[in-house]
């Protein structure tokens, strides 16, 4: 098996470098282990193809949206049909009505729905709704969890070390970009994940100020780190008691962990849910859904492209495909095949690793043999150096995994043959870098 050559990608990068900020359209396209981003030409099913003619089995899947794989026929047809009718009306369509009812039927917390274009916008709206409904200002979020790139959202989403996070009882508010206002986090309270005692203590100290708690119910952006089920149950009961709006950021977990998201998987219903990524199979589209009393609290919903007909058509087609009998069972089967094969290879090569999956989200990382408890635990224990070498080497043999994060995705297009080839590559890579 020969390593891929990337001469054309490198040449195109030299042009991009002078004209495109950050060399890429998204920061996630450029990774620390590679001098330049790989330029892709097209995708189909579970595969991507670059300008040098290389084929990749793709487990990044656009950072999650491509739950049906690349260029799925059913989704393409739905969008093509809508293209013939028009792309933007600034008015509801019949499909708007159908999609809204479909979301209410599928998502346990959804009694009313509104539309946005990205997870960032949707979470900003969720913050505003929580504040309007409760009349309070402060939002609790968790270390290492990402809810968007706005000034207020992008607080303590990452750290290089536990020391950078500061004391557990009073974590630092870490700004993530130049240009963020110094007081961006003044109404954000940071707490460690999976620690209910800290939540109780924080709320007690700010009894009349907490409007909402926002969480990835499965901490996916860093780690991923699984929740303690009792922890989720305790927070749900506690927020009801204290009149605090519980927001589930299901941008990643929605339609991936199960058709009804992590809330359906765990049987825990929040007050407000944010959905994006997989809901529209690769089109920019987001949803805020929640209890009628909370959603109907008087917040003005704005945005030119909200509920855009193309995104609506894509969402309806994606959900229709995911509702087919046996879809999630087959995703589980393919994910199980990957996890079991991966762990067997780790045992063969005497490599310390953890691996599991939640629906179509695959989790693995090195240096740890069980799920970390929180972001601090993950930072202290994870072997990030080995992980980066592993991801780089796999990519050179045609398998794409996410950089640093141990979160991967499969789609309905991934096959057992894809897994077989992936495991063959991993076997070679383990031998090379161990």
Buried (B, 14 or more C-beta within 10 A) or exposed (E): EEEBEBEBBBEBBEEBEEEEEEBBEEEBBBBEBBEBBBBBEEBEBBBBBBBBEBEBBBBBBBBBBBBBBBBBEBBBEBBEEBEEEEEEEEEEBEBBEBBBEBBBEBBBBBBBBBBBBBBBBBBBBBBBBBBBBBEBBBBBBBBBBBBBBBBBBBBBBBBEEBEEBBEBEEBBBBBBEEEBEEEBBEBBBBBBBBBBEBBBEBBEEBEEBBBBBBBBBBBBBBBBBBBBEEBBBBBBEBBEEBEBBBBBBBBBBBBBBBBBBBBBBBEBBBBBBBBBBBBBBBBBBBBBBBBEEBBEBEBEBEBEBBBBBBBBBBBBBBBEBBEEEEBBEBBBEBBEBBBEBBBEBBEEBEBEBBBBBBBBBBBBBBBBEEBBBBBBBBBEBBBBEBBBBBBBBBBBBBBBBBBBBBBBBBBBBBBEEBBEBBBBBBBBBBEEBE
